[in-house]
Amino acid sequence: MWEAPAETRPRDALERETVAGMRRTLAHALGHEAWRRRLPGVEPGDVRAAADWSRLPFLTKDELRDAYPFGLACVERDRVLRVHMSSGTTGNPVLNPYTRSDVEQWGSVMARCYVAAGVGARDVVQITPSFGLFTGGFGFHYGAERIGATVVPIGAGRTALQLSLMRDLGTTVLTGISTYPLRILEVAREERFDLASLRLRVAVLGSEMWSDDLRGLIERELGVTTFDIIGMTETGGPGLGIDCAARAGIHVWEDHYFCEVVDPATGRPRPDGEEGELIVSTLTREGLPLIRYRTHDLTRVLSRAPCACGRTHLRLDRLHGRTDDMVIFRGVNFYPRQIESLLLQQPGAGPEYQIVLDRTAGGRDRLALLLEAGEGFAESGLPRLRHALRERLSLSPEITLLKAGEIPRAPGKAVRVVDRR
């Protein structure tokens, strides 16, 4: 472990630390007028137990966008060491200002994540997320430097060069967005690159929802063990949590973050084990503290008991989808990840697909599934796929089979749903 005393803290001590962090965060936020307007009449002393936190209002992404650039920042501008922000494809972006302490905190939780994935000072870590306003590249970089690993900070794209560097520099750890290994495999086939020449053993992946079936494909084809890391711009980037070799849930660093799971419709707490929306509060961030932030991510609390790895922090299930990613087609609700799992269970189906929704001239919704597949899939795999979609999801989309490479590749996260309705 990177910080064993903190990572193995007993549950009662963790809960006391959580309440202290809540009070500290509230006091810090309420020192600024914008937060006092958001939380009228609230005092840090009102929080005597973690359950009291649920009386505070949710913080939404729209509020963070409306506060652009520094409306909810809680430090003076001369203390802002760095800014990162979301892509801002809808309205203003979410801008997160970092103090020196925030950058240090980020490096610390990322170091924990690497060590939980079995990564150490002797590893060579290749960082494939972009460096810039997107948080990914820097987060992976800081954590790798903190544990003393060799860092290859190549950033996004240039996949043929990525492969060459992996081979020539003896890269052992790949970091990236969850679908980037698919591009690596695709380019390796095109270039006739010998994947057996690589020394990769670990892949730390995140930023996108990815199914267990896709995880299995990546592990088989690249010969790695994958680890699912979570985090977002609003929380400070990757590092909120990661799963370990026990594969018994994602460890959330409770001394830095407080997580709740609520009913997305009512906002009421969900019992442990039941799926709901993840709500995150930060306990140690300075520039932009979060108080009950609605992530829209769907998960459930798996356990609060110690893990087989020895860590004692809360474990969440892998993120299942997003409340705002749910597709509704003729009264049927489904998530792209569910279709991905069914596709990857069919021999001959490729991992690249796209769901296209549009509306006919008569006002009727239409669902099409574009799928890259190998030769012979139409005869053998397509009937099985149609049956699985109908039986499991109550869907009968129009399926178009394409050759490898015909679905456009996005430069960043894969575009799985195109809704033209």
N, C-alpha and C positions, 0 to 999 in steps of 0.2 A: 504494500500500500504506500501511497505517497505521503499521506498525513494520517498515520494509523490511529493516534489518539482521537482525532476528530471523526474519522471514518468508522470507528468501532464504539463510539460513545453510547452508553446505555440509553434506552428509550426515555426514561424519566429525565435524564440530563438533557437529552435532545429537546424534549418538550419545554423544559425551563428555558433553554437557549432560544427556542422559537419565540416564546412570549417576550423575552428580553429584546429580540430582534424586531418584533412587531412594534413594541413601544419606541425603540430607537428610530425605526423608520418613520413612524407617525410623527415623532418630535421633529425629525429632520424635514419632512414634507411640510408640516404645519408652520415652519418658519418662513414660508413663502406664500404670498397673497393668493396666487392662483389655487393652491391646495386648500387654503383656508376657506375659499369660496366653494370648493367642491365638497368640503367636509365641515359644514357649519356646526358648531357646538361640540365637536369631537375633541377629546383630550387623550394623550397617551395613557394616562392612568385609567381610562375606561377599559383598557384591555387587561383583564386579570387572568384570563385563560384563553387558549387558542380558539375556543368556541365563540368568544366575544367578537372575533374578527369578522364573522359572518354577518354582523349587523352593519358593517360598512358597505357602501354602494360599490357596484362593479365599475371597473375602468374599461373603456372600450377602445378599439382601434380608431374609431371615428374621432374620439376625444383627443387621442394622440396626434392624429392628422390635423385636426383643427388647431392644435397648439403649435404647429410648425412655425418657426424652427425651435424656439426655446421657451414656449409658453408654460410648460410644466417642468422645466429644468429647475433643479434645486441647488445649484451652485453658481457662483459669480462667473461671468464669462472668462475672467483671467485664470480660472482654475480648470477650464476645459482643455484637456490635453489632446483630445481626438474626437472626431465625430464619425459615426457610421449611420447608415440609414437603409431603410427598405427600398425596394424598387420603385414604389409609388406609382404602380400602373393604374390605380384608381384614386384620383384626387391627389392631395399632398402626400409626400412620403412620410414615414415615421422616422424622425431624427433622434438619435440617442447620443447625448454628450457624455464623454468618459473623462473622469478625473484620473490622476496618477494612481489613486487607490483602486479605481474601477479596473484599470488595466492590470494591476497586480492581482486583483481578485480573479479576473478572467484567466490569467496564466495559471493560477493556483488550481481552479476547478478543472481546467483542461489537463493539467498534469495528473490530477486524480483520474480523469477519464482514460488517459493513455495507460496508466499503470493498471487500471481495472481491466484493460484489454490485453494485458501482458506485454506492453511495450516498455522498453527500458533504454538505458544509455548506450547500449551496443547496437541499437537498431538504426537503420537508415530510413527516414520518413520522407516520403514524396508527397508534397502538398499540391493537390490538383484543383481545389476551389480557387476562385479568383481573389486577387488582392486588390482592395479598393474600398468603396463604400459598403460593399457586401462584407459581412462579418467573417465569413468562413475561413478565408486564407489566413488572416491574422490570428484568429483563435487557434487554429491548428499549429501555426508557427510558434506562438508564445508557449503553448504547452510542451511542444517538442523540445524547444530550447531549455525550458525549465527542467526537464528530466535529463538533459544532457545528450539527447540523441543527435545524430547527424541529420541536418535538414536540407532537403532539396526543394526550394521554394519556387517551383516552375509556374504555378498558377494554372489557369484554365486553358483548355484547347491544346493544339499542336500534339495530337495524340500519337502520331508516329514518333515524334521526338520523345514523348513521355515513355513510350516503350523502350526506345534505345537507352534512355537514361536509367530506367529501371534495371536493364540488363547490365549496362556498363558500370553503374555505381553500386550495384548490389542492393538495390532497394528492398527492404523487408516489410515495410508498412506503407500501404496505400491509404490516403485520406481523400474523401471526395463526396459529391452529392450521390445519392443512392443509385441513380441510373447511369452514372458515368462508367462503371465497369462494363456495361453493355456496349458502349462506344469503344472501349479498349478492346473488347473481344472482336468487335466488327472490324476495326482497323487491323488487328492482328491477322484475321483471315484474309483481308484484302492484300496485305503486305507479305503474306506467307511468313509471318514472324513466329519464331519458335517459342511458345509460352513456357516450354520446359527449361528454357535458358534463364528464367527469372528465379529470384530467391524470395519472392513475396510469400509471406506467411500470415499476415494480418491485414484486414481492410476495415477502416473505421469510417462508416458511412452515415449520412443523415441528410437533412434539409428537405427531403421528399418522403411521402408515404411509400413504403415498399412492403410487399407481401412476403410471407414465409416462403412461398414458392420461388419468388425472385431471389430471395436470400440463398435458397438452396442451389439455384442455378449458378449464381456468382461464385459460391464456394466450390462447386464441382469444377467449373470451367477454369477458374484462376488458381485453384488449389490453396485457398486461404480460409481462415476463420474470420467471419465478419462480426462486427460489433456495431450496434445501433446507437448512435449518439443523438441527443435532442438538444434543442435550444433555438432561440430566435433573436432577431434584431432587438426586440423590446426587452428581453431578459439580459442582453449583453452579448448575445451570440451563442455558438455551440458551447456546451459545458454544463447545461442544466442537469444532465444526467446521462448515463450510459448503462448498457447491460454488461454483465461479466461472463466469465466462462461457464458459470452455473446455468446460464440461460433461464433464469427464474425471475425475470423482470428487469426493468430499468431502474437503477439506483439514482435517486434524486438527492442532491447534497442539501440536506435539511438545515444545515447551519447557515446556508446562503439563500435558500428558497423555501417558501411555504406553498404547498400544493393542495388544492381542493378539487373534488370532482362533484359537479352539480348537474341537475336536470337542465338541459339546454333551454327548455321552454319556460320553466317556472323559477329557475335559479336556486331551487332548494337542494341541500346536500344529498348526494347519493350514498347509500351504504357501501362499505368496502365490498368489492367484488362485482358491483353493478356499474355498467358503462354510463358515462356522462361526459360533460365538457370539462376540460382541464382549466382551472383557474390558478394563476401563478402570482405570488407576491414575492418581491425581493426583500431580503433582510440585511444586506450589506452593500448595496449599490448606492452611490452618492449622486451622480449626475442626473439620472432619471429613475427614481425609485418607482416600483410598481406596487400598487395596492389593489389587490383583487382584480387582476387583469384577465379579461376573457380572451383565451387563446383561440377558441373555436375548434381546438383539437379534441378528438374523442379517445378516451382511454378509461381505465378503471384502476383502482387501488388493488394490487395483488396481495401485498403483505406488508405488515409493519414489524414482523419478526426478523431476527437475524438471518442473513443469507448463509448458504453453505460456504461462501467465500470469506465469511467473517465480518462483512460490513453490516451495520445495523440500521442504515437509513431506509426510509420508505422506498418500496418498489412499486412502480407503475407497470401496467401492461404496455406493450409496444403500441404506438399511436395507430388507431384503426382507420382514421379518416378525419374529415373536418365537417363541422356542421354546415359550413357554406360550400363544401364540395359535393354534398349529396345531390344526386341527379334525380329529378322527378319526371318520369315519363309515363303518361296516361295513368296516373295514380299509383305507379310502382316506384318505390324509393330504392336506390342502390348507390353504392360507392364504386369509383373506378377500380379500387384495389380488389374488390370482389370479382370483377371481370378479369383482372390480371391473374388472379389465382386460378380461375377456371381455364384460362388460355394456357398457362404454363403446365397444367396437368395433362395437356393433349400433346402426344408425341408429334413432332413435325411443326408445331406452331412456334413462331419466333416470339421473342419478348417485346417486340415493338408493335404497338397498336395505337389506334385513335378512335375515340367515340365521337360521332358527329350527330348533333341534333339540329333539325330544322323543321319548318312548318310548310305544308303543302298549300297550294292556292286556295284549297277548300277549308283551310284552317285546321287541318289534322296534323298532329305531331308525328314526326318521322325519326326513327332511330337507325343509324347506320354504324357498323363496326368495320373499320379498316384494319386488316391484319396481314402482317408479313408472314409467309409460311413457305415451307419447302415443297418440292415437287411431290406429288402424290397425296398431299394433305386433303385436297378436295374430295378424293374418293374415300379415304380412310378416316381422317380426323374431323372433317367438317360435320358429318352427321353426329358424331359424338359430342362435338362442341355445341351444336344446336340443341341437342337433347339436354346437356348440362345447363345451358343458359335458361332453357324453358323450365326445367325441373327445380333448379336451385334459386333462380332469381325471377322467374315468371316473365322472362324477356324473350322476344323473337325478333331480334334486329336483322336488318338487311346486312349480310356479311359480304364484304369485298376482299378477295385474296390478292395480295400484292407480292411482288418479288422483294428480296432483301434490299434495303436502301431506298425504297420508293416512298416511304413516309418521311416527310421532311424532318431533319434533326434540328432541334432548337439548340442555340449556343449554350444555354444554361439548363434549367429544369425542363424535363420532358413535358410537352403539351399533350395531355391525355384526353382532354375533353374540349371539343369545339362546339359551342352552343350558338346557333344562328337564329334561334326562335325570336 
